[in-house]
């Protein structure tokens, strides 16, 4: 019986789901790996008499794998419990104001991590949607990104009009890979936010260049307003 817990197979970044696979399918596929590892570990432990320390090691491996499965099951349940996007509840709302409110709510967490949270907006932008649901998704998105940002670095949020869309770009320098990466709670939070935003009609793209990761979200504009000069987070209150 191996002394090392079975490892999850390497996966691509959460921000780039395998083509043709839904977030739920992606998580179910990931769940199969630790589940198979747990079964193998238990079968080996039960195959014949073992020394005490080998049973203890098997239990530790089982607990490790069970912990991984619990994180994935929680994410699957959150995805399954997400209510469908209600088009009848859609109405125009100020997306830039929602971002400012969310960034303000996250400032204490950013300060605790010594992360410089920078928000730049060059125009008030209105989008069409369910503001309450969008607020939940945006908070989940930015909270997950903040948890993945390296201490002492900058998390930059930029929103600007782009043709008929509101373009919302978030860039950050990632810290050390979380435990159970790429299926950590932090990364799964990002995946759940992505799934919700795409369900709401947003376009999501992810890129990585050297030490910087970037997620871009595009939403169809409800209307355009008079452009304002860029503002920093501390000036938005």
N, C-alpha and C positions, 0 to 999 in steps of 0.2 A: 504494500500500500504506500503510495507516495506521501512524503511529508509536506508537500506544497499543495496549497489549495488550487484546484483547477482554475485557469484564467479565462476571462472572456476573450474571444477572438478580436483582433484589432478591427475597429470600425472607422468609417469616415466621420468627419466632424458633424455634430448635431445640426449645424446650420446648413448642411448639404445632405438632405435625405437621399437614399438610393432612388434612382429614377424609377417611376412607376409603382412605388411603394408608399402607402399612406402612413402617417405617424403611428396609428394603431397597429398596422401590420409590422412596422419597424420594431415596435416595443414587444410585440408578441414573439417575433423572431429572436430578439435579444433575450427574452425570458427563457427560451428553450435551452440556452447554453448553460446557465447556472443550474437549471432544473436537471439537465442531463448529468452535470457534474455531481450534483447531490446524490442522484440515484446510483451512480458508479461508486461514489465513496461509501455509501451505505451497503451496497452489495459486496464490496471488498471486505468491509468490516464484519459482515455476517457470514462470509464464506467459510471461515474456519476460526478456531480459537486464536486469540491474539493476546499479546502482552498488554498490561494495563495502560502503558504509555501510548500504545498504538490506538487503543480505543479513545483515549483522551484526545489524541491528534485527529482522529476521525470526527469526533464531536466538534472540535474547533473548526475543522474544515466545513462541516455541515452548517455551523452557525454563521460562518463567513458567507457561504453561498445563500443561506436563507436570508441574510441581511440584504444581499444584492437583489434577490427576488422580491423582497418586500418593497424596496425602492421602486422597482419596475411596476409592481402591481399597483402601488399608490399612483404612479403616473398614468397607468392604464385606466384606473378608476376615475381619475380627474378628467381624462379625455372623454371617457364614456358619459360622465355626468355633466359635461359641458352642454348647456342648452343650445338647440339649433338657433342660428341667427334669425332674428325676427325682423323681417323686412317691414312689417307693419309698424314697428316701433321706431323706424328710421326717421330722423329729422335732421336738419342742418345744425351743426354745432361747431364751435371754435376749437379746432384740433390743437392749435398752438397753445391756447389757454389750458387745455387739458394736459399737455406736456409740461407746461410750467408748474401746474398744481402737483403733478406726479413727481417732478424733479424736486420740488420743495419738500414733499413728504419724505423723499429719500435722502435729503441732505444730512440728517443726523447719522445715518448709516455710512454715508460717504465720508463724513468727517471722522467717524470712528476708525475707518480704514485708511485715513489720510489720502483719500482719493479726491482729486480736484474735479468736481462735477461742473461741466461747462455746457450751457445751452445757448445756441445762437438761432435767432429767428429773424428773417428779414421781411416778413409779411404776415399779417393775421390771415389765417387760412381756415375756411369752413369746409367741412366734409359732411357727407350724408351718412347717417348710421345711428345706431343705438348708443348714446353717449355713456350710459351706465356700463354696458357690456364692454365697450371700447376702453373705458377707464380701468376696468379690471384686467384686461389683456395688456394694456400698456404698462400698468404697474408690475404685472408678472414678468413682462419682458425686461424692463429696466432693472428690476430687483435682481433677476437672474444674471444679467450682464454685470451689474455692480458686484455681485458675489464672485464673479469670475475675473474681475479686474485686479491687476497687481497692486499691492499696497504702495502708496506714494506716487502713483501714476495719474493719468488723466482719463476721464471718461467724457467723450465729446458727443454732444447731441446737436444735430443741425437739421432744421426744417426749412424748406423753401419750396416755392411753386416750380413745377416742371411740366411744361405744356398744360395738360388738363388734369394734372395730378398734384397732390401734396406729397413731396418727397421727404421722408424722415430717415436720416442716416445716423447710426450710432457706431462710434469707433472706440476701441479700448485696447490696452495692452494686457494680455492675459497673465495671470499669476501661475504658480505651479499647478500642474494637473490635479484636479480634485481626486479624492478617493473614489474608486470604482469608475473613473473616467473611461470611456465617454458616456457612461450611463450613471453619472452622479446626479444627486438631486438638483444641483445648480444647472447642469447641462440639460437635464430633462425639463426643468422649468422653462428653459429657452425653447425647447422643442414644443412644449404645450402652448406657449405664447405664439409660436409660429403657426401651429395648427389652427388656433383660434382666429388669428389675423387673416390667414388665407381663407378660412371659412366665411369671414366677414367681407371677402372680396378684395383683400389687399394682395399686392404682389410682393414677394419676399425674395431677396437675394443675399447671398453670403459670400464673403471673400476674405482671404488672408494674404497679407504681404509683409514678409519679414516678421516683425514683432507685433504687428497691428492686425486686429480682427475687425471686420466691418459687417454690419447688417443694415440693409437698406429696405425700407418699407414704403410702398407707394399706394396711396388711396385716391380715388377719384374725387376731385374737388366739387363742392356744391356751388361755389362762386368764388370770385376773386375780390380782394379788398385793397385799399391803398397801401403801397409798400412802405415799410418803416425801416429805419437803419438797424443793423445788427445790435442785439442786446445780450448782455451777460446775465447769468443767473441772479447775481446779487442785485441787479437793477430791475428785476421783474416784479418785485413785491410792491 
